[in-house]
Amino acid sequence: MLLHGGVFIVFIPAVIVGNRVAKGIPRKDVWKVMLADSPAWVRQVFWSVCIYAVLNFVTSIFNHPTGIDSPSNVDVATVRDFSSHWMVFYLAAFVILYSEECRKRQAAEETVH
């Protein structure tokens, strides 16, 4: 349950920053703009995790839980299904905030030179 709540702690500030960065940008280009100043590896990891989450969601539709429970009596398949969503939201928050930091550093370097 901590992972559920923790998403809001990191994602709300990321949404605020993301809205400021993407102001006036067409919806289809928002992620391009938000990720533009981040290193290539950040973009590759982000899109890879997004694809993984979609594939995990699709496979979870077809694979019903087998009844195997973890010691805490939480269905293992449910935790696996949620884990990809947690990964996407936490990573999206990181990517948005990291890209903004890269953008600020680049702007600071340009003003110095």
All heavy atoms as an XYZ file, in Angstrom:
903
protein
N       0.822     -1.198      0.000
C       0.000      0.000      0.000
C       0.866      1.263      0.000
O       0.431      2.296     -0.472
C      -0.936     -0.015      1.210
C      -2.044     -1.072      1.131
S      -2.981     -1.074     -0.421
C      -3.853      0.452     -0.326
N       2.087      1.155      0.539
C       2.973      2.318      0.536
C       3.333      2.738     -0.888
O       3.469      3.927     -1.173
C       4.237      2.029      1.334
C       4.061      1.940      2.848
C       5.363      1.505      3.512
C       3.589      3.258      3.413
N       3.492      1.767     -1.767
C       3.817      2.096     -3.157
C       2.655      2.810     -3.839
O       2.863      3.681     -4.683
C       4.200      0.841     -3.929
C       5.549      0.243     -3.551
C       5.749     -1.106     -4.236
C       6.672      1.184     -3.898
N       1.416      2.447     -3.473
C       0.250      3.149     -4.018
C       0.279      4.615     -3.606
O       0.109      5.511     -4.425
C      -1.055      2.535     -3.510
C      -1.462      1.277     -4.201
N      -1.294      1.053     -5.541
C      -2.062      0.169     -3.722
C      -1.770     -0.140     -5.854
N      -2.240     -0.697     -4.761
N       0.466      4.869     -2.327
C       0.457      6.237     -1.815
C       1.668      7.038     -2.245
O       1.574      8.238     -2.495
N       2.805      6.372     -2.320
C       4.034      7.056     -2.706
C       3.990      7.645     -4.100
O       4.648      8.645     -4.383
N       3.203      7.051     -4.960
C       3.076      7.564     -6.327
C       2.590      9.012     -6.291
O       3.093      9.868     -7.027
C       2.125      6.676     -7.161
C       1.695      7.359     -8.428
C       2.784      5.355     -7.481
N       1.639      9.300     -5.431
C       1.098     10.659     -5.375
C       2.125     11.659     -4.855
O       2.146     12.806     -5.283
C      -0.168     10.696     -4.518
C      -1.286      9.898     -5.117
C      -1.610      8.655     -4.614
C      -1.983     10.383     -6.202
C      -2.631      7.914     -5.173
C      -3.005      9.647     -6.784
C      -3.332      8.408     -6.261
N       2.975     11.216     -3.956
C       3.986     12.109     -3.389
C       4.961     12.581     -4.458
O       5.349     13.747     -4.484
C       4.729     11.413     -2.232
C       3.763     11.182     -1.072
C       5.939     12.221     -1.792
C       4.312     10.291      0.018
N       5.338     11.702     -5.356
C       6.299     12.083     -6.389
C       5.634     12.534     -7.690
O       6.194     13.330     -8.435
C       7.300     10.940     -6.697
C       8.138     10.628     -5.480
C       6.614      9.709     -7.216
N       4.436     12.038     -7.959
C       3.821     12.311     -9.255
C       3.149     13.675     -9.306
O       3.152     14.325    -10.357
C       2.824     11.205     -9.616
C       2.542     11.125    -11.084
C       3.515     10.695    -11.965
C       1.315     11.491    -11.598
C       3.272     10.626    -13.334
C       1.058     11.423    -12.956
C       2.038     10.992    -13.818
N       2.588     14.143     -8.198
C       1.916     15.450     -8.207
C       2.897     16.577     -8.532
O       2.608     17.402     -9.414
C       1.140     15.685     -6.894
C      -0.068     14.741     -6.854
C       0.707     17.133     -6.750
C      -0.830     14.737     -5.555
N       4.075     16.642     -7.887
C       5.028     17.684     -8.301
C       5.473     17.529     -9.762
O       5.671     18.520    -10.465
C       6.218     17.496     -7.357
C       5.682     16.762     -6.190
C       4.558     15.923     -6.709
N       5.609     16.300    -10.212
C       6.007     16.067    -11.604
C       4.941     16.569    -12.568
O       5.266     17.137    -13.622
C       6.282     14.583    -11.827
N       3.683     16.374    -12.230
C       2.593     16.864    -13.090
C       2.610     18.390    -13.141
O       2.420     18.984    -14.203
C       1.225     16.334    -12.595
C       0.072     17.053    -13.264
C       1.124     14.838    -12.838
N       2.858     19.028    -12.003
C       2.923     20.491    -11.966
C       4.052     20.991    -12.864
O       3.864     21.904    -13.672
C       3.084     20.982    -10.508
C       1.799     20.672     -9.718
C       3.414     22.471    -10.466
C       1.931     20.848     -8.217
N       5.224     20.392    -12.741
C       6.364     20.781    -13.587
C       6.061     20.469    -15.049
O       6.317     21.288    -15.933
C       7.655     20.063    -13.131
C       8.775     20.227    -14.139
C       8.084     20.575    -11.768
N       5.503     19.299    -15.304
C       5.186     18.901    -16.673
C       4.181     19.832    -17.333
O       4.317     20.171    -18.510
N       3.181     20.276    -16.580
C       2.202     21.206    -17.132
C       2.843     22.544    -17.481
O       2.484     23.166    -18.475
C       1.050     21.420    -16.148
C       0.082     20.264    -16.139
O      -0.028     19.518    -17.110
N      -0.625     20.095    -15.047
N       3.789     22.977    -16.653
C       4.480     24.240    -16.926
C       5.335     24.116    -18.194
O       5.355     25.013    -19.029
C       5.352     24.618    -15.727
C       5.934     25.992    -15.835
C       6.666     26.479    -14.604
N       6.721     25.585    -13.483
C       7.832     24.987    -13.040
N       8.976     25.194    -13.644
N       7.807     24.185    -12.001
N       6.016     22.984    -18.342
C       6.891     22.775    -19.502
C       6.066     22.631    -20.781
O       6.440     23.143    -21.835
C       7.774     21.525    -19.288
C       8.503     21.134    -20.554
C       8.753     21.760    -18.156
N       4.946     21.952    -20.703
C       4.163     21.623    -21.894
C       3.072     22.648    -22.207
O       2.230     22.395    -23.052
C       3.533     20.247    -21.710
N       3.123     23.777    -21.555
C       2.098     24.802    -21.774
C       2.126     25.266    -23.230
O       3.169     25.668    -23.755
C       2.349     25.981    -20.844
C       1.224     26.954    -20.800
C       1.474     27.993    -19.730
C       0.231     28.831    -19.529
N       0.395     29.742    -18.393
N       0.982     25.171    -23.894
C       0.864     25.613    -25.276
C       1.354     24.608    -26.304
O       1.343     24.897    -27.491
N       1.781     23.442    -25.866
C       2.281     22.404    -26.777
C       1.108     21.497    -27.168
O       0.303     21.117    -26.319
C       3.372     21.556    -26.077
C       4.510     22.432    -25.581
C       3.876     20.444    -26.980
C       5.262     23.163    -26.660
N       1.004     21.112    -28.446
C      -0.047     20.162    -28.829
C       0.094     18.856    -28.041
O       1.210     18.398    -27.767
C       0.211     19.912    -30.319
C       1.011     21.084    -30.776
C       1.789     21.552    -29.587
N      -1.017     18.275    -27.682
C      -1.033     17.079    -26.837
C      -0.162     15.954    -27.382
O       0.508     15.254    -26.626
C      -2.467     16.588    -26.650
C      -2.593     15.445    -25.683
C      -4.036     15.091    -25.448
N      -4.700     16.139    -24.714
C      -5.038     16.051    -23.435
N      -4.775     14.961    -22.779
N      -5.644     17.036    -22.837
N      -0.135     15.782    -28.686
C       0.650     14.682    -29.267
C       2.153     14.882    -29.107
O       2.922     13.932    -29.198
C       0.299     14.482    -30.740
C       0.684     15.636    -31.632
C       0.290     15.361    -33.083
C       0.622     16.518    -33.964
N       1.999     16.608    -34.340
N       2.597     16.113    -28.840
C       4.024     16.410    -28.721
C       4.484     16.630    -27.286
O       5.658     16.968    -27.065
C       4.363     17.660    -29.544
C       4.129     17.453    -31.022
O       4.282     16.303    -31.489
O       3.780     18.432    -31.713
N       3.615     16.437    -26.319
C       3.949     16.750    -24.928
C       5.146     15.948    -24.442
O       6.099     16.504    -23.884
C       2.723     16.539    -24.007
C       3.121     16.550    -22.548
C       1.686     17.610    -24.268
N       5.130     14.630    -24.647
C       6.248     13.816    -24.152
C       7.531     14.124    -24.897
O       8.615     14.083    -24.325
C       5.910     12.326    -24.209
C       5.056     11.922    -23.060
C       3.727     11.621    -23.092
C       5.449     11.828    -21.685
N       3.291     11.353    -21.824
C       4.327     11.461    -20.945
C       6.648     12.024    -21.017
C       4.360     11.272    -19.572
C       6.686     11.844    -19.644
C       5.560     11.467    -18.930
N       7.442     14.443    -26.177
C       8.644     14.820    -26.925
C       9.285     16.058    -26.304
O      10.505     16.130    -26.153
C       8.295     15.102    -28.387
C       7.935     13.885    -29.188
C       7.571     14.292    -30.603
C       6.937     13.149    -31.341
N       6.460     13.565    -32.657
N       8.465     17.032    -25.951
C       8.975     18.272    -25.368
C       9.519     18.018    -23.966
O      10.582     18.508    -23.599
C       7.871     19.350    -25.347
C       8.284     20.556    -24.537
C       7.511     19.749    -26.769
N       8.789     17.234    -23.170
C       9.223     16.990    -21.794
C      10.517     16.182    -21.739
O      11.308     16.343    -20.824
C       8.126     16.301    -20.993
C       7.048     17.267    -20.571
S       6.036     16.676    -19.234
C       4.945     15.597    -20.089
N      10.729     15.315    -22.718
C      11.923     14.479    -22.730
C      13.060     15.045    -23.583
O      14.141     14.465    -23.629
C      11.568     13.082    -23.246
C      10.571     12.288    -22.418
C      10.191     11.005    -23.141
C      11.126     11.987    -21.055
N      12.825     16.157    -24.232
C      13.791     16.686    -25.202
C      15.169     16.957    -24.603
O      16.178     16.734    -25.264
C      13.236     17.957    -25.838
N      15.226     17.438    -23.381
C      16.516     17.814    -22.793
C      17.152     16.711    -21.961
O      18.206     16.918    -21.365
C      16.338     19.072    -21.937
C      15.952     20.262    -22.792
O      16.568     20.434    -23.855
O      15.032     21.001    -22.405
N      16.521     15.570    -21.906
C      17.086     14.465    -21.134
C      18.013     13.630    -22.019
O      17.884     13.634    -23.241
C      15.974     13.584    -20.552
O      15.218     13.010    -21.591
N      18.947     12.911    -21.414
C      19.841     12.051    -22.207
C      19.059     10.950    -22.932
O      17.956     10.567    -22.520
C      20.769     11.440    -21.153
C      20.643     12.301    -19.953
C      19.279     12.904    -19.990
N      19.641     10.438    -23.982
C      18.986      9.403    -24.795
C      18.650      8.165    -23.962
O      17.589      7.563    -24.152
C      19.856      9.029    -25.977
N      19.533      7.784    -23.038
C      19.277      6.584    -22.246
C      18.025      6.742    -21.387
O      17.303      5.761    -21.165
C      20.486      6.208    -21.399
C      20.774      7.141    -20.257
C      21.625      8.206    -20.273
C      20.230      7.081    -18.944
N      21.629      8.824    -19.048
C      20.776      8.153    -18.211
C      19.322      6.240    -18.305
C      20.461      8.404    -16.885
C      19.000      6.486    -16.974
C      19.563      7.556    -16.276
N      17.736      7.945    -20.927
C      16.533      8.180    -20.117
C      15.296      7.948    -20.964
O      14.340      7.283    -20.540
C      16.543      9.601    -19.513
C      15.213      9.942    -18.864
C      17.676      9.752    -18.514
N      15.309      8.466    -22.179
C      14.163      8.280    -23.080
C      13.971      6.800    -23.419
O      12.851      6.289    -23.423
C      14.358      9.102    -24.352
C      14.314     10.593    -24.100
C      14.305     11.394    -25.405
N      15.511     11.246    -26.201
C      16.613     11.984    -26.041
N      16.654     12.912    -25.110
N      17.656     11.799    -26.827
N      15.079      6.101    -23.676
C      14.987      4.680    -24.017
C      14.447      3.851    -22.857
O      13.588      2.984    -23.055
C      16.350      4.161    -24.459
C      16.804      4.743    -25.770
C      18.262      4.433    -26.067
O      19.013      3.953    -25.234
N      18.676      4.737    -27.305
N      14.916      4.122    -21.661
C      14.425      3.385    -20.488
C      12.949      3.686    -20.269
O      12.145      2.779    -20.013
C      15.258      3.727    -19.226
C      14.592      3.204    -17.964
C      16.666      3.173    -19.359
N      12.573      4.954    -20.378
C      11.177      5.332    -20.156
C      10.241      4.619    -21.128
O       9.261      4.002    -20.707
C      11.012      6.850    -20.282
C       9.587      7.301    -20.142
C       8.950      7.250    -18.909
C       8.880      7.764    -21.236
C       7.641      7.651    -18.776
C       7.566      8.173    -21.111
C       6.944      8.121    -19.871
N      10.539      4.689    -22.421
C       9.651      4.050    -23.400
C       9.679      2.526    -23.281
O       8.654      1.868    -23.485
C       9.989      4.514    -24.816
C       9.633      5.967    -25.009
C      10.495      6.977    -25.320
C       8.343      6.565    -24.876
N       9.812      8.169    -25.378
C       8.491      7.953    -25.119
C       7.075      6.082    -24.574
C       7.426      8.847    -25.070
C       6.006      6.973    -24.518
C       6.190      8.328    -24.766
N      10.807      1.965    -22.900
C      10.884      0.511    -22.703
C       9.994      0.065    -21.540
O       9.286     -0.939    -21.639
C      12.328      0.081    -22.429
O      13.143      0.360    -23.526
N      10.016      0.813    -20.451
C       9.177      0.471    -19.304
C       7.702      0.664    -19.645
O       6.854     -0.128    -19.220
C       9.588      1.282    -18.054
C       8.581      1.129    -16.928
C      10.971      0.845    -17.585
N       7.390      1.675    -20.435
C       5.996      1.863    -20.863
C       5.517      0.679    -21.707
O       4.398      0.179    -21.507
C       5.838      3.167    -21.644
S       5.972      4.641    -20.631
N       6.345      0.221    -22.622
C       5.992     -0.941    -23.445
C       5.842     -2.180    -22.565
O       4.897     -2.957    -22.732
C       7.039     -1.156    -24.556
C       6.947     -0.022    -25.576
C       6.875     -2.515    -25.227
C       8.101      0.038    -26.553
N       6.752     -2.349    -21.616
C       6.658     -3.471    -20.681
C       5.343     -3.429    -19.912
O       4.677     -4.464    -19.749
C       7.840     -3.459    -19.705
C       7.640     -4.381    -18.535
C       7.760     -5.750    -18.687
C       7.297     -3.881    -17.276
C       7.552     -6.610    -17.617
C       7.088     -4.727    -16.204
C       7.219     -6.086    -16.376
O       7.005     -6.924    -15.324
N       4.935     -2.263    -19.460
C       3.696     -2.146    -18.688
C       2.480     -2.512    -19.536
O       1.568     -3.194    -19.052
C       3.548     -0.730    -18.135
N       2.479     -2.077    -20.777
C       1.366     -2.424    -21.666
C       1.321     -3.934    -21.899
O       0.258     -4.563    -21.805
C       1.471     -1.657    -23.003
C       0.494     -2.204    -24.031
C       1.244     -0.173    -22.776
N       2.485     -4.517    -22.181
C       2.535     -5.966    -22.400
C       2.146     -6.732    -21.135
O       1.426     -7.737    -21.211
C       3.923     -6.390    -22.869
C       4.331     -5.901    -24.257
C       5.779     -6.269    -24.544
C       3.405     -6.452    -25.315
N       2.582     -6.265    -19.984
C       2.228     -6.902    -18.725
C       0.725     -6.818    -18.479
O       0.102     -7.778    -18.027
C       2.996     -6.247    -17.567
C       2.844     -7.017    -16.288
O       2.922     -8.238    -16.268
N       2.633     -6.291    -15.205
N       0.125     -5.677    -18.804
C      -1.319     -5.515    -18.643
C      -2.084     -6.461    -19.571
O      -3.037     -7.119    -19.147
C      -1.719     -4.062    -18.915
C      -3.198     -3.831    -18.846
C      -3.852     -3.830    -17.624
C      -3.930     -3.624    -19.995
C      -5.219     -3.629    -17.554
C      -5.300     -3.422    -19.946
C      -5.943     -3.423    -18.717
N      -1.651     -6.537    -20.818
C      -2.321     -7.420    -21.787
C      -2.206     -8.877    -21.347
O      -3.193     -9.628    -21.389
C      -1.747     -7.207    -23.203
C      -2.236     -8.275    -24.161
C      -2.108     -5.823    -23.705
N      -1.018     -9.290    -20.914
C      -0.867    -10.681    -20.479
C      -1.658    -10.958    -19.208
O      -2.139    -12.069    -19.015
C       0.606    -11.056    -20.260
O       1.180    -10.189    -19.296
C       1.380    -10.992    -21.555
N      -1.827     -9.945    -18.354
C      -2.603    -10.165    -17.125
C      -4.079    -10.381    -17.425
O      -4.784    -11.033    -16.660
C      -2.427     -8.996    -16.162
O      -3.109     -7.847    -16.623
N      -4.540     -9.842    -18.546
C      -5.938    -10.058    -18.939
C      -6.173    -11.531    -19.253
O      -7.208    -12.100    -18.895
C      -6.302     -9.185    -20.160
C      -6.312     -7.710    -19.752
C      -7.644     -9.582    -20.749
C      -6.452     -6.750    -20.925
N      -5.188    -12.149    -19.914
C      -5.340    -13.533    -20.337
C      -4.893    -14.546    -19.286
O      -5.301    -15.700    -19.328
C      -4.583    -13.766    -21.644
C      -5.107    -12.931    -22.770
C      -4.385    -11.859    -23.258
C      -6.348    -13.201    -23.322
C      -4.884    -11.078    -24.287
C      -6.858    -12.434    -24.355
C      -6.129    -11.358    -24.839
N      -4.039    -14.133    -18.363
C      -3.551    -15.032    -17.323
C      -4.252    -14.728    -16.011
O      -3.946    -13.750    -15.350
C      -2.034    -14.871    -17.127
C      -1.260    -15.289    -18.344
O      -1.682    -16.174    -19.081
N      -0.139    -14.659    -18.571
N      -5.166    -15.556    -15.657
C      -5.880    -15.366    -14.404
C      -5.032    -15.904    -13.258
O      -4.245    -16.830    -13.433
C      -7.233    -16.074    -14.455
C      -8.119    -15.533    -15.523
N      -8.715    -14.305    -15.421
C      -8.494    -16.033    -16.718
C      -9.429    -14.074    -16.514
N      -9.310    -15.109    -17.320
N      -5.175    -15.319    -12.070
C      -4.402    -15.798    -10.914
C      -4.598    -17.294    -10.699
O      -5.696    -17.829    -10.874
C      -4.956    -15.003     -9.750
C      -5.631    -13.824    -10.357
C      -6.074    -14.244    -11.732
N      -3.534    -17.961    -10.289
C      -3.589    -19.405    -10.084
C      -3.925    -19.764     -8.649
O      -3.979    -20.935     -8.305
C      -2.232    -20.034    -10.447
O      -1.234    -19.452     -9.610
C      -1.902    -19.806    -11.900
N      -4.115    -18.753     -7.813
C      -4.420    -19.027     -6.417
C      -3.188    -19.130     -5.546
O      -3.276    -19.413     -4.367
N      -2.000    -18.892     -6.105
C      -0.771    -18.922     -5.318
C      -0.666    -17.601     -4.570
O      -0.682    -16.539     -5.172
C       0.462    -19.123     -6.216
C       0.341    -20.428     -6.984
C       1.733    -19.068     -5.398
C       1.397    -20.613     -8.044
N      -0.591    -17.684     -3.273
C      -0.529    -16.476     -2.454
C       0.855    -16.313     -1.866
O       1.565    -17.277     -1.615
C      -1.545    -16.531     -1.311
C      -2.973    -16.399     -1.818
O      -3.148    -15.903     -2.944
O      -3.896    -16.799     -1.091
N       1.201    -15.065     -1.645
C       2.443    -14.776     -0.935
C       2.188    -14.942      0.555
O       1.046    -15.066      0.980
C       2.904    -13.357     -1.255
O       2.015    -12.429     -0.683
N       3.235    -14.941      1.377
C       3.051    -15.113      2.821
C       2.118    -14.070      3.446
O       1.463    -14.344      4.438
C       4.474    -14.982      3.381
C       5.357    -15.343      2.245
C       4.633    -14.898      1.012
N       2.034    -12.879      2.868
C       1.165    -11.851      3.438
C      -0.267    -11.986      2.940
O      -1.086    -11.119      3.156
C       1.714    -10.465      3.110
O       1.677    -10.267      1.705
N      -0.571    -13.077      2.246
C      -1.909    -13.380      1.747
C      -2.363    -12.413      0.652
O      -3.540    -12.189      0.468
C      -2.928    -13.427      2.890
C      -4.092    -14.331      2.535
O      -3.971    -15.213      1.682
N      -5.222    -14.110      3.172
N      -1.414    -11.821     -0.070
C      -1.717    -10.980     -1.211
C      -1.429    -11.796     -2.464
O      -0.389    -12.436     -2.560
C      -0.861     -9.694     -1.208
C      -1.111     -8.878     -2.455
C      -1.128     -8.887      0.044
N      -2.334    -11.768     -3.388
C      -2.197    -12.530     -4.613
C      -0.953    -12.073     -5.384
O      -0.802    -10.894     -5.700
C      -3.453    -12.338     -5.451
C      -3.471    -13.174     -6.695
O      -2.650    -14.107     -6.790
O      -4.303    -12.910     -7.561
N      -0.065    -12.983     -5.667
C       1.197    -12.669     -6.337
C       0.946    -12.080     -7.720
O       1.625    -11.137     -8.136
C       2.092    -13.929     -6.436
C       3.325    -13.668     -7.271
C       2.469    -14.406     -5.053
N      -0.021    -12.596     -8.444
C      -0.319    -12.086     -9.785
C      -0.778    -10.635     -9.718
O      -0.418     -9.823    -10.581
C      -1.391    -12.945    -10.445
N      -1.530    -10.280     -8.711
C      -1.994     -8.899     -8.550
C      -0.816     -7.968     -8.286
O      -0.733     -6.877     -8.859
C      -3.009     -8.793     -7.399
O      -4.105     -9.665     -7.683
C      -3.509     -7.379     -7.227
N       0.097     -8.392     -7.438
C       1.283     -7.579     -7.159
C       2.108     -7.405     -8.429
O       2.587     -6.312     -8.729
C       2.123     -8.190     -6.023
C       3.439     -7.450     -5.864
C       1.344     -8.184     -4.723
N       2.261     -8.471     -9.197
C       3.012     -8.390    -10.453
C       2.334     -7.419    -11.422
O       2.989     -6.614    -12.079
C       3.148     -9.772    -11.079
C       4.025     -9.763    -12.336
C       4.127    -11.114    -13.000
N       2.823    -11.598    -13.401
C       2.273    -12.738    -12.959
N       2.919    -13.507    -12.122
N       1.083    -13.105    -13.362
N       1.011     -7.476    -11.497
C       0.275     -6.578    -12.387
C       0.440     -5.125    -11.963
O       0.657     -4.240    -12.785
C      -1.205     -6.945    -12.425
C      -1.444     -8.322    -13.023
O      -0.528     -8.853    -13.696
O      -2.532     -8.877    -12.798
N       0.339     -4.862    -10.677
C       0.490     -3.495    -10.189
C       1.927     -2.999    -10.302
O       2.155     -1.807    -10.461
C       0.035     -3.371     -8.733
C      -1.429     -3.091     -8.591
C      -2.278     -4.053     -8.096
C      -1.952     -1.858     -8.952
C      -3.626     -3.798     -7.962
C      -3.298     -1.594     -8.824
C      -4.140     -2.564     -8.329
N       2.888     -3.901    -10.211
C       4.282     -3.465    -10.215
C       4.646     -2.721    -11.496
O       5.394     -1.745    -11.452
C       5.221     -4.651    -10.005
O       5.217     -5.502    -11.133
N       4.119     -3.139    -12.619
C       4.443     -2.436    -13.864
C       3.821     -1.045    -13.875
O       4.416     -0.101    -14.393
C       4.000     -3.242    -15.082
O       2.594     -3.393    -15.096
N       2.652     -0.903    -13.290
C       2.037      0.421    -13.205
C       2.838      1.322    -12.264
O       3.040      2.506    -12.545
C       0.587      0.306    -12.734
C      -0.309     -0.314    -13.749
N      -0.319     -1.670    -13.988
C      -1.191      0.231    -14.604
C      -1.196     -1.927    -14.946
N      -1.739     -0.790    -15.327
N       3.279      0.771    -11.149
C       4.122      1.543    -10.234
C       5.389      1.998    -10.949
O       5.811      3.141    -10.805
C       4.505      0.730     -9.010
C       3.395      0.387     -8.080
C       2.290      1.144     -7.799
C       3.271     -0.790     -7.301
N       1.492      0.494     -6.897
C       2.070     -0.696     -6.571
C       4.049     -1.928     -7.142
C       1.654     -1.679     -5.693
C       3.628     -2.914     -6.270
C       2.440     -2.793     -5.555
N       5.988      1.086    -11.707
C       7.216      1.422    -12.427
C       6.988      2.591    -13.378
O       7.803      3.521    -13.440
C       7.726      0.200    -13.205
C       8.306     -0.880    -12.332
S       8.593     -2.442    -13.187
C       9.669     -1.967    -14.499
N       5.891      2.565    -14.119
C       5.619      3.631    -15.083
C       5.418      4.967    -14.374
O       6.005      5.980    -14.763
C       4.393      3.289    -15.961
C       3.924      4.505    -16.740
C       4.722      2.156    -16.908
N       4.612      4.985    -13.328
C       4.328      6.256    -12.670
C       5.544      6.813    -11.943
O       5.815      8.019    -12.012
C       3.138      6.117    -11.723
C       1.825      6.153    -12.434
C       1.166      4.979    -12.757
C       1.252      7.355    -12.805
C      -0.044      5.001    -13.421
C       0.049      7.403    -13.488
C      -0.606      6.220    -13.790
N       6.276      5.974    -11.241
C       7.488      6.448    -10.575
C       8.529      6.896    -11.598
O       9.188      7.923    -11.415
C       8.081      5.365     -9.663
C       7.402      5.275     -8.323
C       6.537      4.231     -8.035
C       7.637      6.227     -7.345
C       5.918      4.141     -6.798
C       7.025      6.148     -6.104
C       6.160      5.095     -5.841
O       5.545      5.019     -4.622
N       8.690      6.135    -12.664
C       9.662      6.503    -13.685
C       9.235      7.767    -14.417
O      10.075      8.618    -14.732
C       9.878      5.356    -14.671
C      10.973      5.568    -15.706
C      12.325      5.809    -15.033
C      11.044      4.359    -16.630
N       7.951      7.913    -14.702
C       7.468      9.135    -15.361
C       7.764     10.351    -14.495
O       8.219     11.386    -15.002
C       5.974      9.031    -15.652
N       7.531     10.229    -13.200
C       7.839     11.345    -12.298
C       9.334     11.651    -12.332
O       9.740     12.815    -12.432
C       7.394     11.014    -10.878
N      10.160     10.620    -12.266
C      11.609     10.820    -12.323
C      12.022     11.483    -13.631
O      12.801     12.442    -13.633
C      12.348      9.487    -12.160
C      13.806      9.579    -12.480
C      14.691     10.149    -11.577
C      14.295      9.120    -13.700
C      16.049     10.256    -11.882
C      15.637      9.225    -14.008
C      16.518      9.794    -13.094
N      11.502     10.974    -14.737
C      11.902     11.478    -16.053
C      11.498     12.947    -16.218
O      12.279     13.760    -16.717
C      11.289     10.600    -17.167
C      11.368     11.259    -18.515
C      11.972      9.245    -17.198
N      10.303     13.285    -15.798
C       9.847     14.674    -15.920
C      10.731     15.597    -15.091
O      11.200     16.632    -15.569
C       8.372     14.794    -15.494
C       7.469     14.089    -16.507
C       7.966     16.265    -15.350
C       6.039     13.906    -16.025
N      10.966     15.221    -13.838
C      11.768     16.067    -12.956
C      13.243     16.100    -13.380
O      13.883     17.146    -13.337
C      11.615     15.605    -11.508
C      10.189     15.736    -10.946
C      10.099     15.102     -9.573
C       9.733     17.179    -10.916
N      13.776     14.961    -13.808
C      15.166     14.903    -14.260
C      15.357     15.728    -15.530
O      16.344     16.445    -15.671
C      15.586     13.447    -14.483
C      17.031     13.286    -14.864
C      18.040     13.489    -13.925
C      17.395     12.927    -16.145
C      19.380     13.341    -14.265
C      18.719     12.778    -16.498
C      19.707     12.980    -15.548
O      21.031     12.843    -15.899
N      14.408     15.624    -16.451
C      14.491     16.397    -17.686
C      14.434     17.890    -17.398
O      15.140     18.682    -18.030
C      13.362     16.007    -18.641
O      13.519     14.676    -19.055
N      13.623     18.280    -16.444
C      13.548     19.695    -16.062
C      14.874     20.160    -15.467
O      15.340     21.268    -15.748
C      12.407     19.920    -15.078
C      12.263     21.347    -14.614
C      11.912     22.333    -15.715
O      11.529     21.910    -16.825
O      12.028     23.541    -15.472
N      15.491     19.316    -14.665
C      16.803     19.649    -14.095
C      17.840     19.785    -15.203
O      18.661     20.711    -15.186
C      17.228     18.592    -13.083
C      18.527     18.900    -12.393
C      18.505     20.162    -11.557
O      17.429     20.559    -11.083
O      19.586     20.758    -11.393
N      17.820     18.874    -16.184
C      18.744     18.971    -17.328
C      18.490     20.258    -18.101
O      19.438     20.933    -18.524
C      18.574     17.762    -18.254
S      19.166     16.218    -17.564
N      17.227     20.621    -18.282
C      16.864     21.841    -18.992
C      17.414     23.069    -18.256
O      17.978     23.977    -18.878
C      15.335     21.923    -19.100
C      14.803     23.008    -19.982
C      13.284     22.923    -20.141
N      12.890     21.699    -20.838
C      12.276     20.645    -20.277
N      11.957     20.659    -19.019
N      11.968     19.581    -20.989
N      17.287     23.083    -16.934
C      17.794     24.208    -16.143
C      19.316     24.298    -16.224
O      19.876     25.388    -16.330
C      17.355     24.072    -14.684
C      15.898     24.364    -14.459
C      15.550     24.206    -12.987
C      14.081     24.459    -12.734
N      13.743     24.271    -11.315
N      19.991     23.163    -16.158
C      21.459     23.157    -16.249
C      21.932     23.662    -17.604
O      22.887     24.416    -17.697
C      22.005     21.761    -15.990
C      21.947     21.374    -14.535
C      22.568     20.025    -14.313
N      22.409     19.639    -12.910
C      22.862     18.519    -12.419
N      23.485     17.660    -13.195
N      22.678     18.238    -11.150
N      21.251     23.228    -18.670
C      21.623     23.682    -20.010
C      21.415     25.175    -20.150
O      22.228     25.878    -20.741
C      20.837     22.918    -21.079
C      21.263     21.483    -21.218
C      20.386     20.701    -22.180
O      19.416     21.224    -22.714
N      20.724     19.431    -22.373
N      20.323     25.686    -19.598
C      20.052     27.120    -19.652
C      21.091     27.904    -18.873
O      21.548     28.972    -19.307
C      18.650     27.413    -19.130
N      21.495     27.367    -17.723
C      22.513     28.034    -16.904
C      23.862     28.054    -17.622
O      24.583     29.052    -17.572
C      22.637     27.340    -15.555
N      24.202     26.970    -18.300
C      25.464     26.909    -19.046
C      25.453     27.889    -20.214
O      26.472     28.494    -20.535
C      25.726     25.495    -19.547
C      26.117     24.520    -18.460
C      26.271     23.104    -18.972
O      26.157     22.884    -20.205
O      26.503     22.208    -18.145
N      24.298     28.049    -20.858
C      24.202     28.978    -21.989
C      24.344     30.421    -21.539
O      24.900     31.243    -22.263
C      22.873     28.778    -22.714
C      22.801     27.481    -23.481
C      21.435     27.220    -24.065
O      20.519     28.068    -23.928
O      21.253     26.149    -24.676
N      23.846     30.738    -20.352
C      23.963     32.111    -19.859
C      25.380     32.427    -19.420
O      25.806     33.580    -19.471
C      22.984     32.379    -18.702
O      23.253     31.473    -17.638
C      21.554     32.255    -19.155
N      26.126     31.411    -19.003
C      27.517     31.608    -18.579
C      28.403     31.864    -19.795
O      29.324     32.664    -19.755
C      28.036     30.390    -17.763
C      29.520     30.487    -17.528
C      27.269     30.290    -16.464
N      28.135     31.175    -20.891
C      28.986     31.291    -22.091
C      28.509     32.406    -22.898
O      28.128     33.024    -23.510
C      28.958     29.989    -22.896
C      29.564     28.854    -22.145
N      30.881     28.817    -21.778
C      29.024     27.703    -21.665
C      31.128     27.699    -21.119
N      30.009     27.004    -21.048
